[in-house]
Each structure stands twice: as C-alpha cells, then as structure tokens.
Amino acid sequence: FFLRIRRPPRSTQGVSSAASDVYKRQIKGSRDYKGFIQYADGSIYEGHFSNGLPHGLGRKIDPSLDMYEGDFICGVVNGKGKYTHSGGGSYEGNWWNNKQDGNGSEIWPDGESYTGEYKNGFKDGKGKYTWRDGTIYVGGFIEGKQEGVGYCLYPNGKRYDGEWKNGHENGIGKMEYKDGTVYELSLIHISEPTRPLYISYAVFCLKKKKTKKRIHDTG
C-alpha cells in the first residue's frame, strides 16, 4: 500500500495586491473605516480598513472568483478565516502572513478532507486525512507529508500502525487484518525519482497486496 502525492485544485495561499485602487463608502476624517476597494488586477475587497489597508474583518474576491472571508492585519491575511475555491473545496482555520498556519480544516471537490495542524502553508503537526473511499490516516505530518508516528485505516478493515517518513510507511510498524491476524513489520523506504506520479515505494518484510493511495498537497 502506497501514498501518492498530487497537487490541490488551486492554491489557498494567494492574496493579491495592486495599485490604482478605488475607494467607496469611506468615513471622512477617520483612519479606521469600512469600505470597498477594487484593485487593478480585478480583485475586490470589502470590509474594515486602517490607514488605507484592509485591517479587521473583510472579504476579498479574486478575478478567478476564489473568495477569502476573515481577518486581515495591515493588508495581510492574518487570524481566522475561510478560503473558498470557485471550483469547489475550501479551507477554514488559522492564517499567518497569507498562509495556513495553526489549526484548520480543508475539503477538496472530490470529497477528500484534512483536519489538523498547519505551518507555513503546509499540513504540519498532528492531523487526520480522509480519502473519498473511506481510508483514514491519523498521525504526524511534516511539510504536507506523513511523518513520525501514525495509523491508517482501510475500508476492508485492515489497519497499519507505525512509523512514517516522507509520506510513506517507513520503520517499525504492525499490520492488523479484519480477522484479527497481526504482523510485526520492518519497512524500508526506497526512492524512485524516475516515476513522476508515484514518488517512491516501500519494501516490506512480508509480501502482501499493496494498496496505492494519494494525498492532496496544499502547497
């Protein structure tokens, strides 16, 4: 059983800025106000301002119709908010410097989802990833890939508990089957850079049927 990496439908990290802006509904004589601004690139922001920059609660819509609603600080997405893709899928949670950072939840158009910790725009820390066929991984992530200790539940009742590295089962673990059979495993991860879709694979001490899985990449 393998995990395959793929890109998300669209990045959730982009919040554009541009010159030649148009202000409306500004409260004269105040540095803090609510208003509307259209950027030169066609994106629109509506919400709170401070010193001419989005600051506080607001909503921004990109030309692609992707939309962010939530906190801004000095023109930058910081705090809590929700980013919704025009093609489906969304992220809701904490942000820092225009990137997912802290706790959050992400849903993709194909029904796959992730809930857990983020750092600098990547799944990083502890989290839960669910595939559309019902497969579930719970454990550690580093820069968007499974890393550390975690377990994976499969629709056929099989369960793997153990160590992970760079998105793959790697190290000491055990495989438990629906009938109660348990195998102690020692897994070795081997890179195979010549295959663009399947980044690498693992060699098992026990030969079993392998199930290939893939995971959305946030970054």
Disulfide bonds with the S-S distance in Angstrom:
none
